[in-house]
Amino acid sequence: MEKNNFAIILAAGKGSRMKTVENKCMVRLLGKPMISYVKECLEPSLFDQVICVVSPTETEIQAVLPKEVRYVIQPQPLGTANAVLQCLSLLEEKQGYTLILPGDVPLISIDQIQNIVEEHLKNNNDLTIATAFCDHPQGYGRIQRDSCGNILRIIEEKEASKEERNIREINTGLFCVSNQKLVELLPLVKNENHTQEYYLTDLVDLLAMRKARIGHCVCPLENMVGINDLTALSQAEEFLRTRTIRKWMDYGVYFENPHTTVIGPDVELAIGTKIRSNTTILGTTKIGRNVLIGPNTEIEDSVIEDESIIRHSVIEHSLVGFGCRIGPFAHLRTGTVLKGENHIGNFVEIKNSTIGSKTKAGHLTYIGDTHCGAEVNFGCGAITVNYDGSKKHQTHIGDHVFIGCNSNVIAPIEIGDFGFIAAGSTVTENTDPYDFVISRPRPTVKKDYAGKYQNNENN
């Protein structure tokens, strides 16, 4: 008989208490879907295959989990036992074990998963339940034991008596079970309860009646909490946020005000970085050494290289090179690459553009779909006009170009090296190196006319 170890993630529930239109398991903590945390805790050395049970209309989960995850459809939301039942054809004639866990326990760790599996294998259990102790166990199934401490069953709260609800040991929703026992007994689970659902917890009853080996592994409650509503979501996010910041502080990153700072779980920070108040850094962002970020800054899925300063700005899907000075109030949009030692000042927006080293845009500038050379100066109000109302077009600017204040460079266009565009010009044609461009309407001056004009206006 072939041996295979499986992990089944249950992700077909609607999660109506979350008050969200998306799948509950796709709700984000620190910018990352809950189910991604769960999948990352499933160490490949412990499991030959990861299976995710989803609803017939689910597509979001498949977009975020790795390609090796196998998906099984639960046609109707008939309970957790029914969800696992859809996977049985994959487990038939397979020795080994299956770990079953909800997709909404993002605080669980690799170590805790490993402890559960080790407990299961060490004692040759047919079933191992991850339990926890809770002073106020509202909403959780209770672990009922006999006088010798053996687990008899799990009582769902809706089915529990007043006395049973006082039991402090709870079911966390994680089970490690023998494949053979799961295939044999799961089809026997019935829906004879208040909700008419098929509870996976009824499997414990069936095993206990057959004198099977039922073990348990006690886990810290704070790591096993299921996220079922927005209050629990907020508490989980605060737990993760605090744990993440503490880790980076121990590593050598300075936080001016940790209580107002959010660092995502996949962010990488280097020693010597200083992060000021009201800063949020998410996604796969990498921050180099001796970087100053904040206050009031948002960065996502970007790279910030050594010695840079980012103040009061938003950066997304961009690369900021060595020694750049960004902000205040700059916006680097997707596809921006700064080669290094750039100054991008207040109210400057850059999108899908590569900017050469030591190029400066001090204020009130838009640069879009542009390849810009080194040591270029953008004056106040300069714009690369990339959109004609139908299509986006490219601008190419050479090295050592001066673009004067309030200039419009109309794409598609190429500006040669060492070019000079006078303030107030609108440039519509390519220029050669060293060209001087001035394009302004000739002013009309009427001497001593202002007073007469103003008097006429007042009459």
Buried (B, 14 or more C-beta within 10 A) or exposed (E): EEEBBBBBBBBBBEBEBBEBEEBBBBBBBBBBBBBBBBBBBBEEEBBBBBBBBBBEEBEBBEEBBEEEBEBBEBEEEBBBBBBBBBBBEBBEEBEBBBBBBBBBBBBBBEEBBBBBBBBBBEEEBBBBBBBBBBEEBEBBBBBBEEEEEEBBBBBBBEBBEEEEEEBEBBBBBBBBBBBBBBBBBBEEBEBEBEEEBBBBBBBBBBBBEEEBBBBBBBBEBEBBBBBBBEEBBEBBBEBBBEEBBEEBEEEEBBBBEBEBBBBBBBBEBBEBBBBBBBBBBBBBBBBBEBBBBBBBBBBBBBBBBBBBBBBBBBBBBBBBBBBBBBBBBBBBBEBBBBBBBBBBBBBBBBBBBBBBBBBBBBBBBBBBBBBBBBBBBBBBBBBBBBEEEEEEBBBBBBBBBBBBBBBBBBBBBBBBBBBBBBBBBBBEEEBEEEBEBEBEEEEEEEEEEEEEEEEEEEE
